Amino acid sequence: MVYFGAVLGLIGLLTLLFRDDDVVGLPAVAVGAGLVVIGATAGVLGVLRRRAVRRRKIANGEPVPVGNVIDRAKALPRLLRDVRQGTYADLPKSRTFLWLLALIYLVSPIDILPDLLPIIGVTDDAGVVVWLLTSVSTAAGLYLRKEREQLAHQPPRGRRATDAG
């Protein structure tokens, strides 16, 4: 919901900045401002929901993703490499296939709802983008958690402090 709110807010902002004509019979300013408000509300609700889900998962002992957006983005190539090599089995191969299909759908000119329809035309693309970003971010966060757990269980490298010489 956070990503969806960000996408709606961005669409609203772009509508405010670049659209002069009416949108579906409504003034562009009203549509843009409405989308910005709806996007901000969805973003705030998404953050609150995410915190509640995280607390529930921690209370139930379920694994939760770790790392910020930059850490997860840096971990994504390692995740994809390990999935391809078969050394990381926690991510089903069908998930990477769905990611590929989502990318193809976003790049292809064929849409379920044509982009020529104002606002409605981008909602299918926005939904796919939101799902893709959420899914990739969660998978990368869980991969980072597993990496950190493995590092914590490895013995330290190098010489021990008790070794002389």
CORDAFEN-V178538 format. One record per residue. N is the residue number from 0. RES is the residue in one small letter. PHI is phi in whole degrees, -180 to 180 (NA if undefined). D_LAST is the distance of its C-alpha to the last C-alpha in Angstrom with 2 decimals. Layout:
# CORDAFEN-V178538
N RES PHI D_LAST
N RES PHI D_LAST
This chain:
# CORDAFEN-V178538
0 m NA 57.98
1 v -65 55.77
2 y -65 55.79
3 f -61 59.52
4 g -62 60.14
5 a -65 58.21
6 v -65 60.23
7 l -63 63.50
8 g -62 62.64
9 l -65 61.81
10 i -62 65.07
11 g -62 66.95
12 l -64 65.39
13 l -64 66.20
14 t -64 69.72
15 l -63 70.12
16 l -80 68.94
17 f -117 70.54
18 r -101 73.47
19 d -104 76.88
20 d -81 79.21
21 d -65 79.85
22 v -116 77.66
23 v 53 79.83
24 g 81 82.52
25 l -109 80.24
26 p -61 79.18
27 a -60 75.80
28 v -64 74.67
29 a -66 75.43
30 v -65 73.68
31 g -62 70.60
32 a -64 70.40
33 g -62 70.97
34 l -67 68.16
35 v -64 65.77
36 v -65 66.70
37 i -63 66.47
38 g -63 63.11
39 a -65 61.71
40 t -63 63.10
41 a -63 61.66
42 g -63 58.25
43 v -65 58.25
44 l -62 59.50
45 g -65 56.84
46 v -63 54.05
47 l -63 55.55
48 r -66 55.95
49 r -61 52.41
50 r -65 51.07
51 a -65 53.33
52 v -65 52.30
53 r -63 48.60
54 r -62 49.14
55 r -65 51.13
56 k -64 48.52
57 i -63 45.74
58 a -64 48.07
59 n -86 48.78
60 g 79 45.13
61 e -82 45.76
62 p -71 43.14
63 v -120 43.78
64 p -63 42.74
65 v -123 39.99
66 g 90 39.26
67 n -90 41.61
68 v -60 43.84
69 i -68 41.36
70 d -61 38.53
71 r -67 41.05
72 a -65 42.34
73 k -69 38.88
74 a -80 38.32
75 l -59 41.70
76 p -61 40.75
77 r -65 37.84
78 l -60 40.29
79 l -64 42.91
80 r -63 40.50
81 d -67 39.24
82 v -66 42.86
83 r -64 43.97
84 q -79 41.21
85 g 86 41.95
86 t -88 38.50
87 y -124 39.96
88 a -97 42.97
89 d -74 43.72
90 l -108 45.93
91 p -65 49.04
92 k -63 49.91
93 s -64 53.33
94 r -66 51.86
95 t -65 50.54
96 f -65 53.96
97 l -65 55.69
98 w -61 53.51
99 l -63 54.65
100 l -62 58.26
101 a -63 58.02
102 l -63 56.75
103 i -62 59.55
104 y -62 62.09
105 l -68 60.97
106 v -84 61.17
107 s -71 64.38
108 p -78 67.74
109 i -87 69.10
110 d -129 68.97
111 i -68 70.45
112 l -112 71.86
113 p -60 72.71
114 d -70 70.98
115 l -70 74.39
116 l -75 75.21
117 p -63 74.11
118 i 61 71.32
119 i -64 72.03
120 g -66 71.03
121 v -95 67.42
122 t -67 66.94
123 d -67 66.14
124 d -65 63.55
125 a -63 62.16
126 g -63 61.93
127 v -66 60.05
128 v -63 57.66
129 v -62 57.06
130 w -62 56.43
131 l -62 54.12
132 l -63 52.01
133 t -65 51.83
134 s -66 50.98
135 v -66 48.28
136 s -64 46.76
137 t -64 46.70
138 a -63 45.23
139 a -67 42.46
140 g -66 41.74
141 l -68 41.51
142 y -65 39.25
143 l -60 36.91
144 r -59 36.94
145 k -65 35.98
146 e -59 33.15
147 r -66 31.77
148 e -65 32.16
149 q -67 30.28
150 l -66 27.37
151 a -69 27.31
152 h -92 27.11
153 q -82 24.27
154 p -68 20.78
155 p -64 18.41
156 r -90 16.65
157 g 87 13.14
158 r -81 9.91
159 r -79 10.81
160 a -68 10.30
161 t -85 9.66
162 d -73 6.61
163 a -99 3.71
164 g 98 0.00
